[in-house]
Amino acid sequence: MAVIRKFDVHDQDRESEQPEAIGGRIVPLQFDGEKFVQLNSYGSKDRVHIGARSQNIRLSKEAFYQLVDAGMKHFGPKV
């Protein structure tokens, strides 16, 4: 698991599609008064341990708002 406190925004050199949708969860957390948003993914249906978490990414408040800002610039406002 990784804690992200700041993102560096870059263009990807090479893009490839990810045709399979996987399960995910958003988990609000708090430790020692600091709040985080954790993103959990649960992998493909072909995993050995179906339903087990495959990746966790924990965002600090600053990283979360940076991600929201980047998403708004990329996708535009929700209508």
C-alpha angles and dihedrals in degrees: 000000000000132000113215117200098167136014129217108214115221139160113249114243095215128019127203131180122249102210098181120078116216133196121264141178135201112217121189110212139178128197124178091344094308116117124216138179113220123200115205124191124197104201133227130320088253094065118124091231104040112204094021118125112258102184137010126193120185118201126201118220091262094049091046092055091045089054092048091051092049091048092050091051092048101041101023125229120322111256 
